[in-house]
Amino acid sequence: MADKELTRLTIHEAHQLLKQRQISSVELTKAALKRISDVESKVHACLAIVEDGALEEAERADEYMRTAEDVAPLTGIPALIKDVICTRAIRTTCGSRMLEEFVSPYDATVIERLKAQKAIIVGKTNMDEFAMGSSNEHSAFFPTRNPWDLSRVPGGSSGGSAVAVSTGEAVYALGSDTGGSIRQPAGFCSVVGLKPTYGRVSRYGLIAFASSLDQIGPMTRDVTDCALVMNAIAGHDSRDSTSVPHPVPDYTRQLIADIKGLKLGVPREYLVEGTQDEVRAALETAIEKLRELGAEIDREATLPYTKYALAAFHVLAPSEASANLARYDGVKYGFSEADATNVIEATAKTRQFGFGPEVKRRIMLGTYALSAGYHEAHYLKAQKVRTLIKEEFDRAFEEYDALITPTSPTVPFKLGERMDDPMQMYLADVCTLPINIGGVPAISIPAGFAGDLPIGMQIIGRPFGEEQILRIAFAFEQATDWHKRTPEL
Amino acid sequence: MKLSNDLVRHIASLACLGLSEEEVERFSLQLAHILDNVELLGQVDTTGVPPATHIVPLQNVLRADEVSGSYSQADILANAPRLAEKCFKVQTILE
């Protein structure tokens, strides 16, 4: 099989071919590495590539598959990992100068779980520093570019992972999502991205941004692959006390192309002012398709507290970040400024030179919101509004099986366009961040194009209702071919 | 609106974050702009609403206190910027 075809395979296609010995893991991994060397100078999606290590793992996987009776779905298939997830064998920089040389002493739980299936980890992907950003321009190293238009951003903060899946640098990737960081770049690059319910996937080994909002999730070429990666990574982990001991279903079980009788709400608050006409039009077409497929659509759905979500998020996330990032003091690991006369000065300088502008901005905002005199009006108030938003989701899901919204109000924007205006950048996540506040799951799937620029549709589900939103996404995917389009590079 | 430069410096000192004068100036404007948006929360009536402390219903997560393996000293010191006799080396904290 030609390299070009090998780099377009989904997980489930590659798995079948591997099992039938029509291809080997080494061939598949070599094709991914070749693709990386061909396109990386254009898209800059990767921060580390472990060529030799990946090929050794692939050889071992091939060896294993020669005799194994039962081959797991991810065995022998190359993946890329967002650089916020700790890996023992590869540096974990978090897109920051602060961790430029950091090598974790342990693998994150999700990495252990991929390795248990003999997945091939090819490298780490670029991201906004400490996962703070919506465009990958806040990477301390270089910005990633959108393969659909190299003058535009891929979204963020999991921009590198989205681009890698879109271009064929890996068959799938892991991302993390605090306010939209999986779904928004998935939408911008025309791939599938799922943010699981808070607590569904272990955060052990995920470098913390905002611990009550962060989740790891799959970024894949289609919905079936998304379910397969969820099967691998979901589940309780005693090392993450916020992970939930609910049993993990087989997420492929509900992948049936039938949504007859499901009731879907389209909350009007998500079609915010500033939503581009092309995005509205694509969503209309997608909703019509869901109706044709037998879903009952309610255009009158309303979640009025949505309009406070952005404000609540920009209190809660920076507050948690300011506490989480207090650990970067230049003593145990990370960048350290030695030119100082005392420990306070050393710490302040370490943080001044180790962190980039967006990280500093969020530390400042969070410290302000938590400080004496402002704590009650900001942090406590935002936590109360969070309760109201969560209750509003609960009420909505008494009436609807899922909610349908755009993933982002706009198509991918130009590099540099929003860098001088943090509020404009934050608005890129206006449709995705309420979901993290509510702790519920949501998926973004390819749902159209404006010219060559991708548009994503977001499907929001009940807590631990991943199966339901995967089913809706699968039915839509079977009836459309947006996910089959690939960028020309 | 603009935060005073002194307030920006005060917050930076609470966060133990060094800032250049240019950053102080920039943050005094940018933070004020973001906080203007946050003011929107004041419109919400939250009388009697409990603050969300946790979004999924988990309480008192306990585990057995069992002895288990840990990391070697070498693993933990491997990333240290400065070492002295197998210890992390820091600046003087007492004169």
Interface residues (C-beta under 8 A of the other chain):
Chain A: E101 F102 V103 P105 Y106 T197 Y198 G199 S212 S238 S241 T242 V244 Y305 K307 Y308 L310 A311 A312 H314 V315 S322 A326 D329 G330 V331 K332 Y333 G334 F335 S336 A338 A340 T341 N342 V343 I344 E345 A346 T347 A348 K349 R351 Q352 F353 F355 P357 K360 R361 I363 M364 L365 T367 Y368 A369 S371 A377 H378 L380 K381 A382 Q383 K384 V385 R386 T387 L388 K390 P422 M423 Y426 G438 G439 P463
Chain B: V8 I11 A12 S13 L14 A15 C16 L17 G18 L19 S20 E23 F27 Q30 L31 H33 I34 L35 N37 V38 E39 L40 L41 G42 Q43 V44 T46 V49 P50 P51 A52 T53 H54 I55 V56 L58 V61 R63 Y71 D75 I76 A78 N79 A80 P81 R82 F88 V90 Q91 T92 I93
